[in-house]
Amino acid sequence: MEGQATYTLDEARALVPQLRAILLQLAVEKRRFDDALAALHEQHASENGGPHSEVDRREAELAEVGEGIKGLLAHLETIGAVVRDLESGLVDIPTERDGEPVWFCWRLGDPELAFWHSTTEGFANRKPW
C-alpha cells in the first residue's frame, strides 16, 4: 500500500457504482472466457487433426476476451482497488484508520461499503467502519 492513494469513506463509497459495473462486466467476460475455453477443448477433441479454422477462431476469441479481462483488472488497479476474489466480487480499497494503513472491504453483494480490515487480515476479519 505504500505510496498508494488512500480514500476517505465518502470517496470510497462514491467508487462503489463504478466497482459494481466493472465487477459485473468481469463476471460476464469470465463466463465468456470459460465458455470459449470449453468450446476450444471440444473442438480439439473432435477435429482429430482436421482443419484448424474453428480452433483458430476459438483461440482468437480466447485472446480477445482475455485482453478485455486484463483491461478491466488494470482499470481497477488504476483506481487503487485490489481484487481479492473474482468469483464473489470481493475488492479492497486503501484507506487509513487512526493513522495506520487499512483496507475498506467491499463485496459485490454488499449494499454499500461499510467494512474494513487491517492490511494483515482479510475478509474473515472485516469489521463495521
MIKENU-716892 format. One record per residue (C-alpha): x, y, z; residue number from 1; residue in one letter. Coordinates in nm, 4 decimals, m for minus. Layout:
N
+----------+----------+----------+-----+----+
!        X !        Y !        Z !   i ! aa !
+----------+----------+----------+-----+----+
!        X !        Y !        Z ! NUM !  A !
...
+----------+----------+----------+-----+----+
end
This chain:
129
+----------+----------+----------+-----+----+
!        X !        Y !        Z !   i ! aa !
+----------+----------+----------+-----+----+
!   0.0000 !   0.0000 !   0.0000 !   1 !  M !
!   0.2992 !   0.2257 !   0.0394 !   2 !  E !
!   0.2850 !   0.5232 !  m0.1939 !   3 !  G !
!  m0.0678 !   0.4345 !  m0.2968 !   4 !  Q !
!  m0.3502 !   0.6859 !  m0.2778 !   5 !  A !
!  m0.5966 !   0.6308 !   0.0035 !   6 !  T !
!  m0.9667 !   0.7059 !   0.0099 !   7 !  Y !
!  m1.1961 !   0.8580 !   0.2684 !   8 !  T !
!  m1.5184 !   0.6706 !   0.3412 !   9 !  L !
!  m1.7194 !   0.9108 !   0.1220 !  10 !  D !
!  m1.4685 !   0.8845 !  m0.1643 !  11 !  E !
!  m1.4652 !   0.5055 !  m0.1442 !  12 !  A !
!  m1.8443 !   0.4886 !  m0.1310 !  13 !  R !
!  m1.8562 !   0.7082 !  m0.4408 !  14 !  A !
!  m1.6472 !   0.4397 !  m0.6183 !  15 !  L !
!  m1.8996 !   0.1622 !  m0.5461 !  16 !  V !
!  m2.1177 !   0.2117 !  m0.8577 !  17 !  P !
!  m1.8061 !   0.2028 !  m1.0779 !  18 !  Q !
!  m1.6695 !  m0.1010 !  m0.8919 !  19 !  L !
!  m2.0048 !  m0.2784 !  m0.9249 !  20 !  R !
!  m2.0175 !  m0.2134 !  m1.3009 !  21 !  A !
!  m1.6604 !  m0.3345 !  m1.3548 !  22 !  I !
!  m1.7078 !  m0.6469 !  m1.1416 !  23 !  L !
!  m2.0309 !  m0.7356 !  m1.3208 !  24 !  L !
!  m1.8551 !  m0.6920 !  m1.6556 !  25 !  Q !
!  m1.5680 !  m0.9067 !  m1.5296 !  26 !  L !
!  m1.8183 !  m1.1801 !  m1.4384 !  27 !  A !
!  m1.9635 !  m1.1658 !  m1.7920 !  28 !  V !
!  m1.6176 !  m1.1747 !  m1.9507 !  29 !  E !
!  m1.5050 !  m1.4608 !  m1.7270 !  30 !  K !
!  m1.8133 !  m1.6602 !  m1.8337 !  31 !  R !
!  m1.7335 !  m1.5850 !  m2.1994 !  32 !  R !
!  m1.3745 !  m1.6966 !  m2.1417 !  33 !  F !
!  m1.4809 !  m2.0205 !  m1.9710 !  34 !  D !
!  m1.7333 !  m2.0945 !  m2.2491 !  35 !  D !
!  m1.4769 !  m2.0251 !  m2.5218 !  36 !  A !
!  m1.2199 !  m2.2418 !  m2.3460 !  37 !  L !
!  m1.4667 !  m2.5301 !  m2.3151 !  38 !  A !
!  m1.5594 !  m2.4946 !  m2.6839 !  39 !  A !
!  m1.1922 !  m2.4951 !  m2.7798 !  40 !  L !
!  m1.1345 !  m2.8158 !  m2.5852 !  41 !  H !
!  m1.4363 !  m2.9741 !  m2.7557 !  42 !  E !
!  m1.3097 !  m2.8597 !  m3.0947 !  43 !  Q !
!  m0.9648 !  m3.0061 !  m3.0304 !  44 !  H !
!  m1.1199 !  m3.3366 !  m2.9245 !  45 !  A !
!  m1.3480 !  m3.3603 !  m3.2281 !  46 !  S !
!  m1.1139 !  m3.2457 !  m3.5060 !  47 !  E !
!  m0.8525 !  m3.5204 !  m3.4822 !  48 !  N !
!  m0.6046 !  m3.3327 !  m3.6962 !  49 !  G !
!  m0.8617 !  m3.1940 !  m3.9411 !  50 !  G !
!  m0.8975 !  m2.8272 !  m4.0479 !  51 !  P !
!  m0.7984 !  m2.5799 !  m3.7820 !  52 !  H !
!  m1.0050 !  m2.2756 !  m3.8820 !  53 !  S !
!  m1.2533 !  m2.3299 !  m3.5971 !  54 !  E !
!  m0.9717 !  m2.3877 !  m3.3473 !  55 !  V !
!  m0.8014 !  m2.0701 !  m3.4696 !  56 !  D !
!  m1.1278 !  m1.8772 !  m3.4289 !  57 !  R !
!  m1.1751 !  m2.0092 !  m3.0746 !  58 !  R !
!  m0.8153 !  m1.9242 !  m2.9831 !  59 !  E !
!  m0.8604 !  m1.5704 !  m3.1178 !  60 !  A !
!  m1.1808 !  m1.5354 !  m2.9148 !  61 !  E !
!  m0.9994 !  m1.6503 !  m2.6010 !  62 !  L !
!  m0.7218 !  m1.3991 !  m2.6617 !  63 !  A !
!  m0.9729 !  m1.1171 !  m2.7176 !  64 !  E !
!  m1.1725 !  m1.1965 !  m2.4039 !  65 !  V !
!  m0.8509 !  m1.2380 !  m2.2049 !  66 !  G !
!  m0.7359 !  m0.8926 !  m2.3128 !  67 !  E !
!  m1.0725 !  m0.7465 !  m2.2088 !  68 !  G !
!  m1.0393 !  m0.9053 !  m1.8651 !  69 !  I !
!  m0.6844 !  m0.7701 !  m1.8302 !  70 !  K !
!  m0.8077 !  m0.4225 !  m1.9238 !  71 !  G !
!  m1.0850 !  m0.4296 !  m1.6633 !  72 !  L !
!  m0.8448 !  m0.5515 !  m1.3940 !  73 !  L !
!  m0.5936 !  m0.2812 !  m1.4935 !  74 !  A !
!  m0.8668 !  m0.0176 !  m1.4607 !  75 !  H !
!  m0.9436 !  m0.1389 !  m1.1084 !  76 !  L !
!  m0.5731 !  m0.1189 !  m1.0308 !  77 !  E !
!  m0.5507 !   0.2425 !  m1.1536 !  78 !  T !
!  m0.8160 !   0.3474 !  m0.9041 !  79 !  I !
!  m0.6402 !   0.1548 !  m0.6278 !  80 !  G !
!  m0.8923 !  m0.1277 !  m0.5848 !  81 !  A !
!  m0.7451 !  m0.4737 !  m0.5342 !  82 !  V !
!  m0.9500 !  m0.7749 !  m0.6429 !  83 !  V !
!  m0.9285 !  m1.0385 !  m0.3696 !  84 !  R !
!  m1.1858 !  m1.2851 !  m0.5083 !  85 !  D !
!  m1.3250 !  m1.2510 !  m0.8578 !  86 !  L !
!  m1.5951 !  m1.5148 !  m0.8042 !  87 !  E !
!  m1.7589 !  m1.3262 !  m0.5166 !  88 !  S !
!  m1.6634 !  m0.9799 !  m0.6422 !  89 !  G !
!  m1.4517 !  m0.9024 !  m0.3367 !  90 !  L !
!  m1.2304 !  m0.5943 !  m0.3505 !  91 !  V !
!  m1.0226 !  m0.3962 !  m0.1046 !  92 !  D !
!  m0.9741 !  m0.0205 !  m0.1275 !  93 !  I !
!  m0.6859 !   0.1537 !   0.0528 !  94 !  P !
!  m0.7639 !   0.3872 !   0.3399 !  95 !  T !
!  m0.6297 !   0.4902 !   0.6806 !  96 !  E !
!  m0.7694 !   0.4397 !   1.0262 !  97 !  R !
!  m0.6076 !   0.6032 !   1.3290 !  98 !  D !
!  m0.3103 !   0.6965 !   1.1080 !  99 !  G !
!  m0.2475 !   0.3360 !   1.0000 ! 100 !  E !
!  m0.2984 !   0.1926 !   0.6500 ! 101 !  P !
!  m0.6006 !  m0.0391 !   0.6342 ! 102 !  V !
!  m0.8396 !  m0.1636 !   0.3662 ! 103 !  W !
!  m1.2027 !  m0.0869 !   0.3050 ! 104 !  F !
!  m1.3550 !  m0.4253 !   0.2242 ! 105 !  C !
!  m1.6458 !  m0.4413 !  m0.0221 ! 106 !  W !
!  m1.8141 !  m0.7356 !  m0.1902 ! 107 !  R !
!  m2.0470 !  m0.7234 !  m0.4891 ! 108 !  L !
!  m2.3369 !  m0.8458 !  m0.2719 ! 109 !  G !
!  m2.2892 !  m0.5692 !  m0.0132 ! 110 !  D !
!  m2.5486 !  m0.2911 !  m0.0431 ! 111 !  P !
!  m2.2857 !  m0.0313 !   0.0487 ! 112 !  E !
!  m1.9254 !  m0.0016 !   0.1554 ! 113 !  L !
!  m1.9358 !  m0.0409 !   0.5329 ! 114 !  A !
!  m1.6480 !  m0.2696 !   0.6373 ! 115 !  F !
!  m1.2726 !  m0.2595 !   0.6820 ! 116 !  W !
!  m0.9840 !  m0.4798 !   0.7922 ! 117 !  H !
!  m0.6138 !  m0.4336 !   0.8622 ! 118 !  S !
!  m0.3525 !  m0.4919 !   0.5949 ! 119 !  T !
!  m0.2564 !  m0.8186 !   0.7638 ! 120 !  T !
!  m0.6124 !  m0.9527 !   0.7797 ! 121 !  E !
!  m0.8706 !  m1.0456 !   0.5226 ! 122 !  G !
!  m1.2424 !  m1.0816 !   0.4625 ! 123 !  F !
!  m1.2961 !  m1.3144 !   0.7611 ! 124 !  A !
!  m1.1757 !  m1.0357 !   0.9922 ! 125 !  N !
!  m1.3637 !  m0.7431 !   0.8442 ! 126 !  R !
!  m1.5348 !  m0.5114 !   1.0879 ! 127 !  K !
!  m1.8004 !  m0.2413 !   1.0516 ! 128 !  P !
!  m1.6496 !   0.1014 !   0.9797 ! 129 !  W !
+----------+----------+----------+-----+----+
end
